[in-house]
Amino acid sequence: MTRIDWDDLRYFLAVHRSGTLAGAASELRINATTVGRRLTALEEQVHTRLFDRTPDGYALTPAGLDLLPRAERMESEALAVEREVSGADQRPSGLVRVSVTEMLATRFLVPHLPRFNERYPEILIDLNCTTRSVNLGRREADIALRLARPHEDNVVTKRLASIHLSLYASNGYLAERGAPEDAERSLNGHRAILFASSRAFSLENAWFEARLDGAHVVLRSDSVSSIYSAAAAGLGLALLPTVVADADSSLTRIRTETGPEPRVVWQTVHVDLQRSARIRAVLDFFTGIIAPAMPGPPG
Protein backbone atom coordinates (compact mmCIF):
# COMPACT_ATOMS: atom_id res chain seq x y z
CA MET A 1 0.00 0.00 0.00
CA THR A 2 1.30 3.44 -0.96
CA ARG A 3 1.75 5.75 2.01
CA ILE A 4 1.49 9.43 1.10
CA ASP A 5 3.23 12.04 3.22
CA TRP A 6 0.97 14.97 4.15
CA ASP A 7 3.87 17.32 3.45
CA ASP A 8 3.89 16.19 -0.20
CA LEU A 9 0.18 16.93 -0.47
CA ARG A 10 0.85 20.53 0.58
CA TYR A 11 2.84 20.95 -2.62
CA PHE A 12 0.12 19.25 -4.64
CA LEU A 13 -2.55 21.63 -3.27
CA ALA A 14 -0.39 24.72 -3.73
CA VAL A 15 0.27 23.90 -7.39
CA HIS A 16 -3.43 23.23 -7.97
CA ARG A 17 -4.48 26.54 -6.40
CA SER A 18 -1.89 28.71 -8.10
CA GLY A 19 -1.65 26.85 -11.41
CA THR A 20 2.12 27.29 -11.62
CA LEU A 21 5.26 26.17 -9.82
CA ALA A 22 6.24 29.80 -9.27
CA GLY A 23 2.87 30.63 -7.71
CA ALA A 24 3.04 27.60 -5.44
CA ALA A 25 6.59 28.49 -4.44
CA SER A 26 5.50 32.01 -3.51
CA GLU A 27 2.63 30.65 -1.39
CA LEU A 28 4.88 28.13 0.37
CA ARG A 29 7.82 30.57 0.63
CA ILE A 30 10.30 28.23 -1.02
CA ASN A 31 11.84 28.05 -4.49
CA ALA A 32 10.07 26.70 -7.58
CA THR A 33 12.71 24.00 -8.12
CA THR A 34 11.85 22.43 -4.77
CA VAL A 35 8.14 22.49 -5.59
CA GLY A 36 8.75 20.79 -8.93
CA ARG A 37 10.97 18.15 -7.35
CA ARG A 38 8.48 17.34 -4.60
CA LEU A 39 5.59 17.16 -7.08
CA THR A 40 7.54 14.77 -9.32
CA ALA A 41 8.39 12.63 -6.30
CA LEU A 42 4.70 12.47 -5.34
CA GLU A 43 3.69 11.42 -8.87
CA GLU A 44 6.35 8.70 -8.84
CA GLN A 45 5.14 7.54 -5.45
CA VAL A 46 1.52 7.12 -6.61
CA HIS A 47 2.62 5.81 -10.02
CA THR A 48 0.49 8.25 -11.99
CA ARG A 49 0.56 11.76 -13.40
CA LEU A 50 -1.43 14.24 -11.29
CA PHE A 51 -1.09 17.32 -13.52
CA ASP A 52 -1.00 18.05 -17.22
CA ARG A 53 1.68 20.64 -17.99
CA THR A 54 -0.07 23.07 -20.37
CA PRO A 55 0.92 26.48 -21.82
CA ASP A 56 -1.57 28.05 -19.41
CA GLY A 57 -0.20 26.26 -16.35
CA TYR A 58 -0.74 23.07 -14.42
CA ALA A 59 -4.16 21.38 -14.84
CA LEU A 60 -5.34 18.39 -12.82
CA THR A 61 -5.53 15.03 -14.57
CA PRO A 62 -8.42 12.64 -13.72
CA ALA A 63 -6.14 11.04 -11.10
CA GLY A 64 -5.40 14.49 -9.68
CA LEU A 65 -9.11 15.28 -9.52
CA ASP A 66 -9.68 12.04 -7.58
CA LEU A 67 -6.92 12.94 -5.12
CA LEU A 68 -8.01 16.57 -4.62
CA PRO A 69 -10.94 16.12 -2.16
CA ARG A 70 -8.93 13.66 -0.06
CA ALA A 71 -5.97 16.04 0.07
CA GLU A 72 -8.26 18.90 1.09
CA ARG A 73 -9.76 16.80 3.89
CA MET A 74 -6.28 15.96 5.16
CA GLU A 75 -5.34 19.64 4.99
CA SER A 76 -8.45 20.62 6.93
CA GLU A 77 -7.69 18.12 9.71
CA ALA A 78 -4.01 19.07 9.91
CA LEU A 79 -4.80 22.78 10.11
CA ALA A 80 -7.50 22.19 12.72
CA VAL A 81 -4.94 20.43 14.91
CA GLU A 82 -2.49 23.32 14.35
CA ARG A 83 -5.09 25.92 15.32
CA GLU A 84 -6.20 23.97 18.38
CA VAL A 85 -2.65 23.69 19.64
CA SER A 86 -1.90 27.34 18.88
CA GLY A 87 -5.15 28.53 20.41
CA ALA A 88 -4.45 26.69 23.65
CA ASP A 89 -1.19 28.62 24.19
CA GLN A 90 -1.78 31.08 27.02
CA ARG A 91 1.68 32.67 27.06
CA PRO A 92 1.96 36.00 25.21
CA SER A 93 4.90 34.85 23.11
CA GLY A 94 5.62 33.48 19.66
CA LEU A 95 4.88 34.40 16.05
CA VAL A 96 1.73 36.25 14.93
CA ARG A 97 1.29 36.59 11.16
CA VAL A 98 -0.76 39.60 10.09
CA SER A 99 -2.09 40.29 6.59
CA VAL A 100 -2.69 44.00 6.15
CA THR A 101 -2.77 46.66 3.44
CA GLU A 102 0.40 48.68 3.00
CA MET A 103 -1.23 51.97 4.01
CA LEU A 104 -2.69 50.59 7.23
CA ALA A 105 0.67 49.06 8.10
CA THR A 106 2.88 52.07 7.40
CA ARG A 107 0.58 54.84 8.63
CA PHE A 108 -1.29 53.26 11.53
CA LEU A 109 0.40 50.12 12.86
CA VAL A 110 4.17 50.38 12.52
CA PRO A 111 4.56 53.77 14.31
CA HIS A 112 3.08 52.15 17.44
CA LEU A 113 5.10 48.92 17.38
CA PRO A 114 7.81 50.14 19.80
CA ARG A 115 5.16 50.52 22.48
CA PHE A 116 3.74 47.06 21.71
CA ASN A 117 7.20 45.48 21.76
CA GLU A 118 7.95 47.07 25.11
CA ARG A 119 4.87 45.43 26.58
CA TYR A 120 5.15 42.09 24.73
CA PRO A 121 8.85 41.58 23.95
CA GLU A 122 8.39 37.85 23.22
CA ILE A 123 5.81 38.32 20.45
CA LEU A 124 7.15 38.49 16.90
CA ILE A 125 4.77 40.18 14.43
CA ASP A 126 5.17 39.13 10.80
CA LEU A 127 3.48 41.76 8.58
CA ASN A 128 2.44 40.69 5.08
CA CYS A 129 1.49 43.90 3.25
CA THR A 130 -0.88 42.96 0.44
CA THR A 131 -4.30 43.74 -1.01
CA ARG A 132 -4.84 40.02 -1.70
CA SER A 133 -7.48 38.28 0.40
CA VAL A 134 -5.91 35.55 2.50
CA ASN A 135 -7.51 32.32 3.72
CA LEU A 136 -7.32 32.16 7.51
CA GLY A 137 -8.64 28.60 7.51
CA ARG A 138 -5.55 27.52 5.57
CA ARG A 139 -3.28 29.42 7.98
CA GLU A 140 -2.15 31.92 5.34
CA ALA A 141 -2.28 34.42 8.22
CA ASP A 142 -3.38 34.49 11.85
CA ILE A 143 -5.05 37.91 11.67
CA ALA A 144 -6.22 39.93 8.68
CA LEU A 145 -6.99 43.65 8.49
CA ARG A 146 -8.97 44.42 5.37
CA LEU A 147 -11.00 47.19 3.75
CA ALA A 148 -13.68 44.75 2.55
CA ARG A 149 -15.67 42.53 4.88
CA PRO A 150 -14.48 38.90 4.76
CA HIS A 151 -17.04 36.14 4.20
CA GLU A 152 -15.07 33.09 5.33
CA ASP A 153 -16.54 30.42 7.55
CA ASN A 154 -15.30 29.94 11.11
CA VAL A 155 -13.85 33.42 11.53
CA VAL A 156 -14.59 36.21 13.98
CA THR A 157 -14.89 39.61 12.29
CA LYS A 158 -14.89 42.99 13.99
CA ARG A 159 -15.48 46.44 12.53
CA LEU A 160 -12.69 48.71 13.78
CA ALA A 161 -13.20 52.07 12.09
CA SER A 162 -14.12 53.95 8.92
CA ILE A 163 -11.61 55.60 6.60
CA HIS A 164 -12.84 58.78 4.89
CA LEU A 165 -11.18 59.99 1.69
CA SER A 166 -11.02 63.45 0.13
CA LEU A 167 -9.23 65.10 -2.79
CA TYR A 168 -5.79 66.56 -2.05
CA ALA A 169 -2.95 68.22 -3.90
CA SER A 170 0.47 69.40 -2.80
CA ASN A 171 0.98 73.08 -1.99
CA GLY A 172 3.54 73.25 -4.79
CA TYR A 173 1.10 71.83 -7.34
CA LEU A 174 -1.59 74.35 -6.34
CA ALA A 175 0.88 77.23 -6.46
CA GLU A 176 1.79 76.24 -10.02
CA ARG A 177 -1.61 75.31 -11.45
CA GLY A 178 -4.18 76.74 -9.03
CA ALA A 179 -7.08 74.89 -7.43
CA PRO A 180 -10.07 73.60 -9.43
CA GLU A 181 -12.86 76.19 -9.56
CA ASP A 182 -15.56 73.58 -8.85
CA ALA A 183 -13.95 70.27 -7.97
CA GLU A 184 -17.32 68.64 -7.32
CA ARG A 185 -18.22 68.93 -11.00
CA SER A 186 -15.03 69.31 -13.06
CA LEU A 187 -11.30 68.74 -12.70
CA ASN A 188 -10.63 69.77 -16.30
CA GLY A 189 -7.16 71.21 -16.81
CA HIS A 190 -5.63 69.27 -13.94
CA ARG A 191 -3.54 66.13 -13.54
CA ALA A 192 -5.20 63.23 -11.73
CA ILE A 193 -3.79 60.24 -9.83
CA LEU A 194 -6.23 57.33 -9.73
CA PHE A 195 -6.29 53.92 -8.13
CA ALA A 196 -5.63 50.81 -10.21
CA SER A 197 -8.43 49.72 -12.54
CA SER A 198 -9.61 46.83 -10.41
CA ARG A 199 -12.70 45.83 -8.51
CA ALA A 200 -10.96 46.56 -5.21
CA PHE A 201 -10.95 50.30 -5.99
CA SER A 202 -14.16 50.53 -8.05
CA LEU A 203 -16.01 52.81 -5.60
CA GLU A 204 -13.20 55.35 -5.35
CA ASN A 205 -12.47 55.33 -9.07
CA ALA A 206 -16.15 55.73 -9.99
CA TRP A 207 -16.44 58.85 -7.81
CA PHE A 208 -13.19 60.32 -9.13
CA GLU A 209 -13.78 59.51 -12.81
CA ALA A 210 -17.23 61.13 -12.74
CA ARG A 211 -15.51 64.45 -12.04
CA LEU A 212 -12.51 64.23 -14.40
CA ASP A 213 -14.19 66.08 -17.28
CA GLY A 214 -11.06 65.81 -19.41
CA ALA A 215 -8.50 65.91 -16.59
CA HIS A 216 -5.25 64.16 -17.56
CA VAL A 217 -4.76 60.86 -15.69
CA VAL A 218 -1.00 60.60 -15.15
CA LEU A 219 -0.75 57.64 -12.75
CA ARG A 220 -2.71 54.64 -11.53
CA SER A 221 -1.56 52.44 -8.67
CA ASP A 222 -2.84 49.69 -6.38
CA SER A 223 -0.66 51.12 -3.59
CA VAL A 224 -2.25 53.89 -1.54
CA SER A 225 1.20 54.73 -0.16
CA SER A 226 2.52 55.24 -3.71
CA ILE A 227 -0.42 57.48 -4.58
CA TYR A 228 0.15 59.47 -1.39
CA SER A 229 3.84 59.96 -2.23
CA ALA A 230 3.00 60.98 -5.81
CA ALA A 231 0.48 63.58 -4.64
CA ALA A 232 2.89 64.96 -2.03
CA ALA A 233 5.55 65.25 -4.75
CA GLY A 234 3.24 67.45 -6.83
CA LEU A 235 2.23 65.00 -9.55
CA GLY A 236 -1.48 65.77 -9.36
CA LEU A 237 -4.78 65.51 -7.47
CA ALA A 238 -5.44 62.31 -5.53
CA LEU A 239 -7.95 60.76 -3.17
CA LEU A 240 -6.23 60.28 0.20
CA PRO A 241 -7.30 59.26 3.71
CA THR A 242 -8.26 62.46 5.51
CA VAL A 243 -6.94 61.30 8.87
CA VAL A 244 -3.43 61.17 7.40
CA ALA A 245 -3.48 63.91 4.74
CA ASP A 246 -5.09 66.57 6.97
CA ALA A 247 -2.10 66.30 9.30
CA ASP A 248 0.40 66.76 6.45
CA SER A 249 1.32 70.43 6.06
CA SER A 250 2.60 69.81 2.51
CA LEU A 251 -0.91 68.90 1.32
CA THR A 252 -4.11 70.92 0.90
CA ARG A 253 -7.58 69.43 0.80
CA ILE A 254 -9.64 70.28 -2.29
CA ARG A 255 -13.15 70.91 -1.00
CA THR A 256 -16.03 69.01 -2.59
CA GLU A 257 -19.69 68.70 -1.69
CA THR A 258 -19.52 64.92 -1.61
CA GLY A 259 -16.91 62.21 -1.26
CA PRO A 260 -16.53 58.53 -2.03
CA GLU A 261 -18.17 56.10 0.35
CA PRO A 262 -15.90 55.58 3.38
CA ARG A 263 -13.99 52.32 3.64
CA VAL A 264 -14.42 50.18 6.74
CA VAL A 265 -11.44 48.54 8.45
CA TRP A 266 -12.35 44.93 9.28
CA GLN A 267 -10.32 42.81 11.68
CA THR A 268 -10.62 39.05 11.23
CA VAL A 269 -9.24 36.06 13.12
CA HIS A 270 -10.01 32.35 12.95
CA VAL A 271 -12.35 31.24 15.73
CA ASP A 272 -9.85 28.61 16.94
CA LEU A 273 -7.14 31.22 17.54
CA GLN A 274 -9.04 34.09 19.13
CA ARG A 275 -8.32 32.99 22.73
CA SER A 276 -4.60 32.48 22.28
CA ALA A 277 -2.71 34.94 24.49
CA ARG A 278 -0.40 36.20 21.76
CA ILE A 279 -3.28 36.58 19.27
CA ARG A 280 -5.42 38.34 21.85
CA ALA A 281 -2.61 40.77 22.63
CA VAL A 282 -2.26 41.75 18.96
CA LEU A 283 -6.03 42.04 18.44
CA ASP A 284 -6.41 44.33 21.45
CA PHE A 285 -3.44 46.39 20.29
CA PHE A 286 -4.96 46.95 16.85
CA THR A 287 -8.32 47.91 18.33
CA GLY A 288 -6.66 50.36 20.69
CA ILE A 289 -4.72 52.26 18.03
CA ILE A 290 -6.86 52.13 14.87
CA ALA A 291 -10.28 53.09 16.23
CA PRO A 292 -9.10 56.24 18.10
CA ALA A 293 -7.00 57.31 15.08
CA MET A 294 -9.98 57.49 12.75
CA PRO A 295 -12.65 59.99 13.85
CA GLY A 296 -15.83 60.81 11.98
CA PRO A 297 -16.24 62.26 8.46
CA PRO A 298 -14.10 65.24 7.43
CA GLY A 299 -15.48 68.68 8.12
N, C-alpha and C positions, 0 to 999 in steps of 0.2 A: 504493500500500500504506500502511495506517495504521501509524504508528510510535507506540507507547505508551511514555510516560516511566515508568520504574520508580517515581519519586517519586509519581506519580499512583496507582499500584497500592498504595502504602502506605496511602493514604486509603481505597481500596476495601476492603482487608483489615481495616483498623481498624473500619470501619463494619460489615462482616460479623460480626466477632467480638464487638463490643459491642451491635450491634442498634440503636444510636441515634447521632445526630450528637454529642450531649453526651458519650456514653461514648467515642466515638472521639477526640474532642477532648481528653478527660482522658488517654487513653493516649498521644496524640501530643504532649501539652503545648502545645496551641494552642487557639484559640477555635473554637466550633462553626460560626460563619459561614464561616470559612476552609475547614473540612472540607466543608460543603455546597457551597461554590463550586467546590472542586476536584473533588468527585464529579460535579457537573453538567457541568463541563468535560470530564471523562473520558467521560461518557455521550454528549456531543455529538461527541467525537472518534471514538468507535466507532460512532456513529449508531444506538445502541440503548439502551433502558433496562436498567440492571443491577440495580435494586432496585425492589420495590413498596413504597410508603410506606403502612403499615398502622397502625391504632390501637395495635398492640402493638410497633411499631418497624419497622425496615427488613428486608425479606425478599428474598432473591435471586430474580431472575427466571430463566427457563431460560438466557438469555444470560449472566447473572451466574454461574450454576452451571457453565457451560462455561468461563468465564474463571477461576474459582476455582483449580483445580489448577495452571494455568499460572502464575498470580500467586504461588501458594505456592512453586512451584519457583524462580521468579525471586527471591523473598524468601530462600529457603534459600541460593542461590548468592551473593547479595549479602552476606548475613550471614556466610557462610563466609569470604569475602574480607576482610570487616571484622575478624573474629576472627583470621585469619591474620596480618594486618598488625599488629593490636594485640598479639598474642602474641609477635611477633618483636621488639618494643620492649624493649631491655635496659637502658634508663635508668629509674631509680626516680622518674618524674615523670609528671604528667598526671592525668586524672580516673579515679576508681574509684567506680562506682555500687554501693551496698550496699543490699539489701532486708533489713530486719530488723524484729522486733517492737519495739513502743515500749518495753516493759520492759527488754529486752536492751540497747537503745540507751541509755536514760536511766540505768540502774543499773550497767551493766557496761562499755559501750564509751566513751561520751562523757567520763566522768571521767578517762580515760587518754589522751585525744586530745592534750593539750599535749605529753606525752612523745613521742607518735608524730610530731607536727608538728615537734618539735625535731630528730628524727632524719631525717625525710623532708619537708623544707619545700616541696618541689616537687610533692608529691602532694596532690590535692584529693579529699577523700572526700565523696560525695553520699549522704546517708542518706535512704532512703525507708522511713519507719516505717509498716508495714502488716501485717495478718494474712493478706492475700491472697497466694496462691501466684503467683510470677512465673515466666515462661518464659525461662530463660537462653539457650536456643537462638535466641530472637527478640530477644536483647539488651535485654530489659526490665530487666536488672541484670547486673553483672559477677560479683557474689558474693551469695549468699543465706544468711542465718542463720535457721533455722526450727526449730520444735518438733515437726515431723512429718517423717519421712524422705521426701525427694523421690524420685520414680520416673521422672525424665526420662532420655532417652537422651543419650549423649555428655557426661555430667557426671561430675565427681569429687566424691564425698561423703565427709565425714569426721565421725565422732562426736567432739564436743568435750567434753561434760560432761553430767551429769544434774542436773535441778532438782527438789529435793524441796519439797513444799508441806505446810503444817500450818495448823491453825486459829489465828487471832489475834484479839484485841480490844484496843482502847486501854485504858490504865490508867483513864481517866476513865469509860469505859463500864462497866468492871468495878466501879469504886467505886460507881457508881449502881445497877447491876442485879445485881451479883454474878456469879460464874462458874457455868457449867452444872455440876450435880452429877455427871452422867455423860455427858460430851460424846460418847463413843463411841456411845451408844444414843439419846440424846434431847437436843435443843436447845430443847425446848418452853419458851415464856415469853421467848424471846430474839428479837432482830432479826437477820436474816441477809442477807448481801450475796453474791449468786451471780454466776457468769459468764453471759454471754448464752446464750440457748437456741439453740445451734447445734452442729453436729457437731464443730467445732473444740474445744469445751470439754465434750464429752459425758462423758469419764471423770471430770473433776473435779466436774461437776454431779451425776452419778450417785452418787458417794460422799457428797457434801454432802446431797443431797435425801433419801437413805436415813436420815439422822439428824435431819431437821427436826422430825418429830413435832409438827407444829402451829406451829413457829417462824414468825414473820412475815417474809416476804421483802420487803425495803424497796427493794432496788436490784438490777438486773442490768446488766452492762456487758461489752463485748468488749475493754475496755482494762484490762489488769492494773494499770497506773499509776493509773487512776481508782479502781479497787477498793481499792488500797493507800491512796490519799488519803482515801477515804470511811471506811475502817476506822480510820485514824489520827485522823480527826476525831471518832470516837465514834459513827458511825452504826450499827454492828453487828459481828457476827462475820464473818470472811472467811478464805478460803484464800489464803495468801500464800507466796512463796518464802522458805524458812527462812534462806537465806544472807543475805538482805536484812533480813527482819523481826527476826531474832534480834539484830541489831546496833542495832536501833532501840529506845532506852530508853523511848519512849512507848507501845510495844506489849508485850503479854504473850502468850506462847503458851498455848493451851488444850490441855492434854494429852489425847491419845487413844491407844487401843491400836493403831490402824491409821492409814493415811493413803492418799490417792489415789496411784495409780501415778506414779512420777516421770516428768517430761518430759525428753526427750533433746534437747540442742542439736546440730543438724546444720549443718555448714558445707558449702556446695556451690558449685562453680565449673565453668564449661564447660571441657572438656578442651583446647580450643584456646587458652585464656587462662592456664592454670595456670603456664606458664613465663615469662610477662611479668614484668619486674622490679617494676613497680608493684603488680601483682596479688599477686605472691609476698610483697611486703613487708606488705601488708594481711592476707593469710592468716596469715602467721607472727605478726603482731601480735595477731590475734584468738585464735589458739591460746595465745599466751603469757599473755593476761590472763583468758580465760574459764575454762580448765581449772583453774588454781590457785585461782580465786575460788569454785569450787563443790566442796567436799569431799563426803564420804559422807553417808549418811542422818542425819537429826537424832537426837540422843540423847534 
